[in-house]
Amino acid sequence: MQRFRPAQRICRRAEYQQIYAKGSRISGKYWTLFAVRNDRAPAGRLGIAATRKFGGAVSRNRAKRLIREVFRRNRIAAGYDVVVVPKRALLDIELDRVEAEYAGSIQRLKTRTRAVQ
């Protein structure tokens, strides 16, 4: 099993702010996804912004685990820095539906960025 490596994470506040400001925004039923093209690394990087408004620590950590697992399994966002802001509805669904929603969001993102370029 491949781990979610530190090089695949967005850690700094400045990077989050840059992605929010310059990235594309994809809203879905279970999250809002921000993404910007990353030319530094071939693999994508992931950041998760689950604030206290989302819920308690148990809820936030479960949402983050689900999102990280989907990202780890699929590697769909190669070449992008992605920040996911989960919504409460994410806690009520299974991993398979999370994966399908994530794949759809990334596909919409890639279609949108091709149209812009």
QUIVENHU-V104572 format. One record per backbone hydrogen bond with DSSP energy under -0.5 kcal/mol. CO is the residue of the C=O (numbers start at 1). NH is the residue of the N-H. Records with the same first field share a line. If there is no record, write none. Layout:
CO: NH ; NH
//
This chain:
3: 5
5: 8
6: 9
8: 46
9: 11
12: 16
13: 17
14: 18
15: 19
16: 20
17: 21
18: 22
19: 23
24: 26 ; 35
25: 27
26: 33
30: 87
31: 28
32: 85
33: 26
34: 83
35: 24
36: 81
37: 39
45: 82
46: 10
47: 84
48: 50
49: 51
51: 54 ; 55
56: 60
57: 61
58: 62
59: 63
60: 64
61: 65
62: 66
63: 67
64: 68
65: 69
66: 70
67: 71
68: 72
69: 73
70: 74
71: 75
75: 78
76: 78
77: 80
79: 38
80: 45 ; 82
81: 36
82: 47
83: 34
84: 49 ; 86
85: 32
87: 90
88: 91
89: 92
90: 93
94: 98
95: 99
96: 100
97: 101
98: 102
99: 103
100: 104
101: 105
102: 106
103: 107
104: 108
105: 109
106: 110
107: 111
108: 112
109: 113
110: 114
111: 115
112: 116
113: 117
//
